[in-house]
């Protein structure tokens, strides 16, 4: 059984074991994401909504407009505490700043689950908390991408990595894994590591600047979907559409078109809809008073171009 079929089977088993019937402490679940404008979280929310309907759970989906609106996300959690929901699923905009309000939720008897974005492990322990996490191993994802680019480049060349908002733990871990892999290859030079703040325009400008300093750039890794599109814009504007091996993030019409045209070497598909569905299955177990693993690994795919970039 391939990895995709195995993941589907596991999700089906999880949902089947969580029959809509049975006594629950509550049927109210709140999903609070980092950004309602991010295609990743839109898909994650859609998967969660579908699973909640199947399990007859009362799901509310909330989010902030921008990932930097940390105080607004804290306020959303505080409102859900007042409502006394059964479970809060949270993709924290900040791995440290949300811990205080999550501790207050826990003290009110609300079950918690961190989705996609891990919380700061040390601070969680210092606060005497235990908050399960479901999502990919972001550091391992970055390491895998690094190994893939090294292989595509024949073990030599300059590479760059464009990260999102500084201090976001998932991005930091992913970039860390990528850098570790590249430093393990003697012929690979990390020419630049820049933040593009998760924005398409910033990524296009950053890519243009990197190309000015390193016209011989051979590869680039981009850590979110909007920035991937921005880097493609920057490469096109500088006549480098097919001259650089590039691994991006996300799926969508523009991403898939770039893959089909060979302008994008590969992209990471974090399968957010599957992640949302599985998170709701875990929430159902928490509502039933069951224990769940401290970490649940989420599957992801590296999707290559149909016609490899030349």
N, C-alpha and C positions, 0 to 999 in steps of 0.2 A: 504494500500500500504506500503510495507516495505521500509526501509531507502534507500536501493540500488535502487529500482525502482523509488522512489521519486526523488533521485538525477539525475537519467537518464532522467526522465521526465522534470526536471527543466532545464537540459542542452539542451535537445531537444527544449524546448520552447525558450530558450535564443538564440540558433542558428537560429531557425525558424524566430524569430523576427528580426534577423540581416540579411536580404536578401542581397545577393551579389550585387543587383541592388541599385541604389541611389547615390546621390552626397556625396562624402567624401572629406575632406580636403587633405587627402593623403591615399594611400593604403600601405605605407611602415611601417612595424612594426619590431622592433628589440627585440629579446628575449636574454637577457644576464644572463647566469646562473653561479652558483658558481663553478661547476666542471664538465667538459665534460666527466670525467672518472667515475663519480658517477652514478650507475645504476638508482637511483631516478631521476636524472636530464636528463638522456638519455630517460627515459620513459615520463617525463614531456615534453621534446622537441618533442617526437614523437606525443603526443596528440596535441600539439600546431600546428605542421606541418599539421596534418590531418584537423584540424579545419580551418586553414588558407587557405588550398586548397578549402574547401567547401565554404568559404566566399570570395574567389578570392582576398585574401590579399597577398601582397609581404612580406613574412616573412624571416628575416635573423636570424639565431641562432648562438650565440657567447658564448664563455665561457673561463674560465681559467683552467689550468691543475690541480692546487691545490688550495684549499680554502684559503690558506695563501697568495696567490699572489694578494693581495688587490690592489696594485699600478697598476698591469696589468689590473684589472677589471675597475679601474678608467679611464685608457687610452682607453679601449674599449668604454666606455660611451662617452668620449671626441670625439672619431672618429665618433660615431653615431650623435653627435651634429653637426659636420661638414657636414654630409650627409643630415641633416635636415629631418630626418625620422619623421613620424607622431606620433608614440607612442614608448616608451621604456618600455618593461617589464623587471624588474630587480629582481633577487634573490641575494641580496647584500652579498658579502663575509664578510662585516663588517657593522654593523647596524649604525655606526656613521661616519666612514671614507668616505662613498659614498655620504653623504648628500650634501657636497659642490658642487660636480660635477653635482648632480641631480638638485640642485638649478639653476645652469647655463643652464641646459637643459630646465628647466621650463621657464626661462627667454627668451629663444629662441622660445617659443611657442610649445615645444614638450610635449605631454601628458605623464604622468608617472603612472605606476602601479607596486607596490611591490608584488612579487609572492613568497609564502611559507615562506619567511624570512622577518619578520617585521623590519622596521626601528626604530631607537630610537625615541619614541614619543615626548619626551621633547625637544630634539634637533631639530626635524622637526618643532615643533611649534615655537621654538626660532628663526628659520630662516624664519618664516612667510610662511611656506609651508603647503600644504595639498596634501598628496600622498596616494591614496587609496591602500588598502591591500586586497589580496585574499590568503587565506590559512587556515590551521587548528588553533584552539585555543591551542597552544602548552602547555600552563600551564594546561589546562583542560585535555589534552591527558595524561600528566604525572600523574595528580591526579587520573585519571581513572585507569591507570596501577597500581598505588599504591594500590588502593582499590581492584583491581582484585588479586594482589599478596597476600595482607592481607587475603583475603577470601580463596585463595588456600592453604595458610599456617595455616589456622585455627586461625589466629590472633596472632601468636607468632613465633619468630625466628629471626635470623640475616639476613639482606639483604644488598646488595651492588648495587651501580649504577655507570655505566661507561659512562662518557660523552665524547664528541668530543673535538674540538679545543676550548680552553678557550676563553670566551668573545663572542662566537657566540650566539646571542640573542635567537634564536629558541631553541637551546639546553639548554641554561640557564633556560628558562621558563619551559621547559619540566621537567628538573631535579628538579626545584623548586616545581612544582606541585606534583611530586612523593614524595619528602621529606615531604611536608606538609601532604600528606595523611598518610605516615608512622608514622609521629610524633603524629598523632591523634589516633594511636593504641598503647595502653600501653604495649602490649606484643611484639611489633616489635622494633628491634634495628637496626639502620643504622650503619653497621659495617665499611663500606668503601664507599668513593665517590672519584673516580679517573678519570682523563682525560687520554684517550688513543689516542688522536689526530686524531680520525676518521680512524685509520689504523688497519688492521687485525693483523699484527705482534705485534703491541703495545698492542692491546687488549688481545691477548693470553698471553703475558708476564705479563700484569697487573692482569689478572685472576689468573695466577699461584702464583703471590705474595700475592694476597688477600687470596687464599686458604691456604698458609703457615701460615698467621697470624690468619686466621679464618677457621680452618678445619671443623667447624660445621656450615658453611654458609648454609642457607636454600633457599635463593632466590636472583635473580639478574635481574636488568633491564639494557638494553644496548640501546644506543640512535642512532645507525646508522647501516646500513646493513653490511658494511665491518667489523665493530667491533663485530657485532653479530656472524659472522663467526669466528672471532678470539677468542671470548669467548668460542664458541663450541670447537675450537681446544684446548684451554687451559683446558677445562673441561675433554675432552677426554684424554689428556696427563696426567692428574692427577687422572684418574679413577673415575670421577664424572659425567659421561655422562648422567645418569638418576637419579642422587641423589639430584639435585638442581632444583627448580622451576625457569624457566627463561623466561622472556619476551624480545624479540628482536625487531628489526625494519626491514622492507622491505620484498620483495618477490623475488623469483628466484628459480632456480632448487635446489641449495644447501639448501636454507631456507625451501622450501617445503619438501625436503627429510627429513630434521631434524624434521619437524612437523609430517610427516607421521611415523617416527620411534619413536616418543615420546621423542626425545632428546631435543626438544625445546617445552616449554609449550604453548607458544603463540607468535604471532608477530603482530606488528602494520603495517597495510597496509594503507599508506597515499594516495593511489590511484592517483599517479602522472600523469598518462595519462589523467584522468578526470580533474585534476587540470589544466593541460596545455590547454585542450580544452575550459574549462570555462574561463580561462584567455584571450584567443583569442576572445571569444565572448564579453567580457568586453572591450577589445581593439577596437573592431569594433564599439562599441557604442561611445567610446571616439573619434574615427576618425569622427564619424557623428556629433560631437559636443554635444552629450548627456551627462548628468551627471550620475554618477554611485555611489553606496553606498561607504561610507568611509571604510567599512569593508565588505567583502563577505566571509562567513564561508564555508570552504571546508570540505566535509565529509571524514571520515576515518573509518577503521574497525579494530577490534581486532580479529584476526584469531587464533583459538585454534587448538592444535594438535588433530589429529584424535584419537590417543591413548594417553591419558594424561600421563605425566611423573610420574613414581613411586617414 
